[in-house]
Amino acid sequence: MKLKESETLELKKSTSELKEAIISIVSILNKHQKGELYFGVNSDGSAVRQDIGKETLKDISKSISDNIEPKIFPKIIPVSLDGKSCIHAEFSGSECPYYAYGRSYIRVSDEDKKLSAKEVEKMILEKNKDKLAWDKEICEEAKLTDISKIKLKEFLKIAGLEYSSLNNSLKKLALIKDGKLLNSAVILFSENPVKFFPNARLRCAVFGTTDTSFAIDMQEFYGDLFYLIKKAEEYILSNIHIGMRLEGLRRVDVPEINKEAFREAVINAFCHRNYYQYDSVNIAIFKDKVEIRSPGLLYGGLTINRIKKENISERRNEIIAEMFHKVHFVEKWGKGIKLILSKEPTADFKEVGRQFISVFKRKGVEKPVEEVILEKTGEKSTRKVPEKYQKILDELIGKPDISRIELAKKLNEEPTTIQSKIRKLVKDGLIKRIGPDKGGHWEIIK
């Protein structure tokens, strides 16, 4: 049978092409982890005879050993093809990436292509993805007492599973290894995840324009992943337009962005993010769009084009994804992007820097506070203020000397958020301060 070069077979006319042969071995190993090579055979498959001296096989073996890293140990034997003496080398190895003379290559058809530094890095990450799985690592500082029984019991109830004890329940969920809690157990069920992981947080902001130049509101939330997903959903709903439709005699709220679509994007952001990166999941609401930003680019060789066209997903965090699946947050078959596009066909996805971003176009434009609508009626005019600012005005009307701390408690918000909103109201001429911080009061400007 005539030999033919392929992605796993290389033919060399003689050992004078030993350097090129070694590069081919590395290329094949990096692509298929095993292959064959012949000396004494033309590229067209015809045997031409290879001189085999006493040291020939030893010299080939030594050259391969000296110039390929990590080391491989091929089987090298003399063979006869069409009555002519040749040399056959059979090799294998799974320690990719392999290097020949300090460079890495990969097989494309029957050619050897140099790998870029980025391609080598990707190969290393793929090789070590199980070793570098953040959610499978042990959280050395965490103890069983850090886990919330209430959170775990609630999860098991939704998942249709029984609670026996804290330790046994976590073991059944494969969230304990060698008697220690995994990172995934801590970020899902601990009383205070941010104690162990500063990036167990969500940052949200509303901007008054189409970019980040003018911030109307900023808030941060800390907690377990289920809590953060809930707060992200609530924040988006409270800062986009909500319409309505009638179903019989019943009113049904209709957000300008489909709730199922942006919820899926939020869940994906927490499920597939890179937890080795310090950054948080971020929600950015602009006049014309909503962006859900997740640290970490697409995983496992996926591209924007592939996730749009194919029902396929690669899980960076297998355990977290499995926990989400148990409570029906995610599908096992990678249908998330398809669901988003079916509900919001204009949704888009992009990779910027080290972030994956889901983008939803808004169907209406909310004016920021400084662009308050003036509706003139004769000589009178009225100002329409967004509800979240109106709540502050209502409290100031009832008690002009109320403190920022009191306001925060009454409205169940962070003092820093209240301070930011008050500054905005002052800037837009809706309120002014009379007297000092202590002993003074607020005045509503009519």
N, C-alpha and C positions, 0 to 999 in steps of 0.2 A: 504494500500500500504506500502511495506517495504521500510524504509528509507535507503539511501546509501550515505556515505561521498563523498564529491566532493570539488571543489575549492570554492564553496559558502555555503557549509553545513558541520557543525562539530557536532559529536555525542560524548557525555560524559556519562559515566556510572552513575556518581553521582556528587554532588557538592564538593566532596572531591578532584575533579580534576579542581577546580575553577581557579587556577593559569594557568594551561595548556589551559583552556577554554578562558581565557582573551588573552593569546598569540595568539590563533587561531582567535579570533575576530579581532585583529590588523592585522594579516596576510591577512585575507579576505578583510578587509577594504582597505589595501594598494594595493591589486590586483584588486578588483571589486567594491569597495566603498559601497557594501551592501551584507548582507548574513544572515544566520540563524544558531541557535545552540540549541541543545536539551540536557537537563540533564535527566537521567533515561533511556538512550538507549545505548546498546552495540555498538561497532564499526561495528558489522555485521548487525546492523539495528533492532535487537530484543529488545523490551521494557522489562525493568527489574524492574521498579517502583522506583520512587524517593520520599523519605519522604519530605513532605512539611509542615513545621511548621508555626507558626504565623509570624515569622521574616525572613523566608527563602528568599522570593522574595526581601525583603528590603535589606537583607545582600548581595545578588548577585548584586543588583543595586549599592549599596555603594562601593563594591569591584571594580566593573567596573569603577565607577566614580573616585575612588582614584588612580587607577593604569593604566589608559589609558589617554594619552595626544595626541592631543587635546581632550577635553571632548566629549563624545557621550551620547545620551539618548535613550537607547534601549527600546523596548516594551517587557516586561517580563510578561508572563501569565502562569497559570497552564493549562495543557491539559491532555486528556486521550488517550492513545495509547494501543490498544489491551486490553482494560479494566484496564490498569494500569496507575497510576498517574505519570505524567512527567512535566517538565518545558520547555517552548518554549521561546527563546529570538530572537527577530528580530531587526536587527541593520543596520544603514546606516551612511555615512559621506563622505564628499568630501574634507576634509582638510588634505590630505596626505602630508607628511608621518605621520602615527600614531605610537605611542610608547607604549609598554607594559613593565612596570617595568624598564623604561629607555632605552630599546632596541627596535629596529625596525625589523619587520619580514615581509615576503611576502609568499603568498600561492603558492605552486607548487604541482599540483594535489591535494592530500588530506593531504599534509605535510606542516609544517611551517618551513620556511628557514630564518635564520638570514641574515639581509642585512648588507653589508660592508659600511664603511663610504662613499666610492665613489658612491655606489649604492644609498645611502640616498641622497647624494648631487645631483645626476642625477635626482632623483625623485623631489627634491625641485625645481631644475631648470625647469623641465618639467611643474610643477605646476604653476610656476610664469613666464612662457615664454612670455606671453602677457604683463605682467607688466614689464618684463626686456627686452622688444624689443627696442633696441637702436634707430632704425629708426622711431619709433612711439613716442618718447619722444620729449618734447618741448625744443627748444634751446632758453633759457631765454634771452641771450644777443643779439640775432639776431633781426634785424628789416627788414621791407619790403624794405627799401632802400638798404639793403645789397644784395638783389637779382638782378641778371643781366637780364634785359628785353631781351637782344639779345639772351642769352643762352636759356631762357624760350621759346621765339618765335621760335627759331630754332628747339627745341625739339617738340613743338606742331605741327610744319609744317611736320616734319618727321612722327609724330604719326597720322597725318591726323585730327588734332583737331584745333578748332578756338581759336584765342587769343582775349579776350575782354579787360580785364585790368589785371594788375599784381595780385591784390588781388582776383578777380573773377576766374582767370585762376588757381591760386594755390588752391583755394577752391574746384574747380571742380576736381582737381587731388587729393583731400583729403590730402593736404600738410600743411593745417592750422588747428589748434585746439584751440578753445577758443580765437580766434583772434591772436594767436601766431604761429610762424613758427616752423615746426617740424625739427628735426635733418636732416631728409632725404631731405627736401627742401633746406637746407643750403649746404649740401655736394654735391648736384646735380647741384644747380643753382646759388649759391652765387658768387659774384665777387672774393672773396678771402676766400675760405673755411678754409685754414690753420689758419686764424685769430681766428677761433672758435675751430678747431680740428687739433692739431699738427700732428695727424696721417693721415691726408688727403694728403698722399705722396706716392711716388713710389721710391724704391731704386733699382738700377740696377748695375750689375758688370760683367766684363769678367775676367775669371781666365785663366792663361796660362797652368795649369795642370788639373788633374782630381779632385783636392780639392781646398780649399780656401787659400793655402799657398802662391800663387803668383798672385797678382792682376795686370792686364794690364790696366783696365779702371774701373772707378766708377763714377756714376752719380746719382743725386737725382732730382726728379720732384715733384712739389707741384701744386695742383689745384683740380678742381671738378672731379668726377669719370669718366665722359666721356673723359675728357682731359687725365687723367692718363691711361685709357685703350688704348687710341690712342698712347701715348708715349711708353707704354710697347710693343705694337705691333711693332712700328717703331724701338725700340731698339733691339728687337730680330731679326728682318729682317736685320738690319744693321750689325749684328755680327754673323750671320750664313752664310753658303755657299748658293749661289743662282745659280742653274743650268739653263738650258733652253731646250725647245723643240720647234719644228716647227709645227705649225698648218697651213697647206697650205704654204703661203709665209710669215706668221706672226710669229714672235718670241714670245714665252710665257715664262716668268720667272718661275722657279720651285725651291722654297726653299727646303733645305734638310729636314726640318720638315714642314709638311703640315700646311699652314697658317690658315685654318679653325679650325684645331685641337688646335693649341696653342692659337689662339684667344679665342676659347671657354673656355679654361683653365684660361686665363687671366680674362675674364668676370666673370667666376665663382668665382675667387679669390676675386674680389671686391664686388660681389653680396652677397656672403655667409660668408664673413669674420666676425670676432668678433670685432666690433668697440669699445668695452669697453677696449680692449687691446691697449696699446700705440704703438705697433710695426706697421710697414708699410707692404704693399705687396712688396715682394722682387723677383727680377728676377736674377738668377745666371746662367751664361753661362760658362760651362766648356769645355775642349777639347773633351769630349766624350758625354756630355749631356747638356740639358737645364732644369733648375728647376724653377717652378713658386710656390713661397711659400706664403701661406695665413695665417694670424693669426687666430687661432680658429680651433678646431677639428671638425670632422663631427657632425652634429646636429640632434637632435630628435631620438637618438637611432640607427642611420645608422652606418653601418660598411663598410670597404673597399670591402669586398666580396659582400655585398648587392648592393652597387652602381654599381659594375661591371656587376652583373647578372640581375638586375631588373631595369626597367624604373621607378625609384622612386626618389623623392627628398624631403627633409625637408627644408623649408625656414627659416633661422635665421632672415633675414631682408625682411619681406613681402612687405613693401612699395617700397623699392629699387628694389626688384625683379619685382614688378608690373610695375614700371617705365621703367625698362629694357625691359620688355615684350612689352610695348607700342611702343617702337622703334625697335622691332624685334631683341633685343640682346639675349634674352633667350626664351625658350619654357616653357609653363605652365606644361608640362607633364614629366619633368625630363629626357629629352633626351640628355642632355649635355654630360654625360660620354659615352653614346652609340655612339654619333657623334665622339667624340675624338678617341675612340677605332676603329671605322670604318675607320677613316682616318690614324691613327697611331696605328696599332695593338700592337706594342711593348711598347706603353706608359704605365706607371705604376703610382700608387698612394700610398702614405704612410703618416703616422702620426708620427711626431717626436716632442717631447716636447709638446708645445701648438700650433704647426703649422701643417696645411694640405699642402702636397707637391705633385704637379703634375710633373712627370719626363718624358722627351722626349729624346730618344737616338738620337745622331747625326750620320749622315751617312758619314760624312767626318771629318777630324781633321785639324783644323787651327793651324798652328805653331805660338807661341807667338813671340814677337819682338826679344827677345834674341836668338831665334832659327832661325833667318833669313836664308833663303835658299841661299846657294852659288852655283851658276852655273858656273863652270870653263870652259873657252874657251881659250885654249893655256895658256898664262901667265896672261890673264885678268879674272876678275870675276865681276859679277853684283849682287847687293843685291835687293831682292824683298821685299818691305815694304808694310804692309797693308795700304789700302787707307786712313784710318783716320789719320795715322801718316805721310803719304806722303803729305797730305794737309799742314801740319805744315812745312815740309821740303820745299815745294814750296814757302810758304810765306817767310821763312828765306832766301832762295836763292834770292828772289826779293828784300827783305829789311832786311839785316842781323841785323840791330840795332832795329828792331821792338820790342815793349814792350809786356809783357804778356797780359796786358789789351787790347792793340790794336789787338793782335792775337785773343783773346776771342771774340771781337766784329766782326772781319772779318769772323770768322768761326762759329759765332752764338753759342758759347759754354760758359760754366762757367769758370772764371779764374782759379778756383781750378782744373778743369778737364784739362785745357791747361797745368798748372804747372805739373800735374801728368804725362802727355804724354811727356813733355820736359825732365823730369827726366829719363823716360824710354829710350828716344833717346840718352841721355848722357850716361846712364849706358851701353847701347849696342854699344857705340862707333860710333854712326852715326853723332853726332854733338859735338862741344865743345865750351865753353865760352871763349872769348878772352877779357880780361879787366874786370872791375867791373860791377856791375848791372847797374849803371848809367854811361853812356859814353862808355860802352863796346859794343861788338857785338858777333853774333853767326857765327861759321865757320862750313861748311859742310865737313865732312871727306869723301873723295872720296874712 
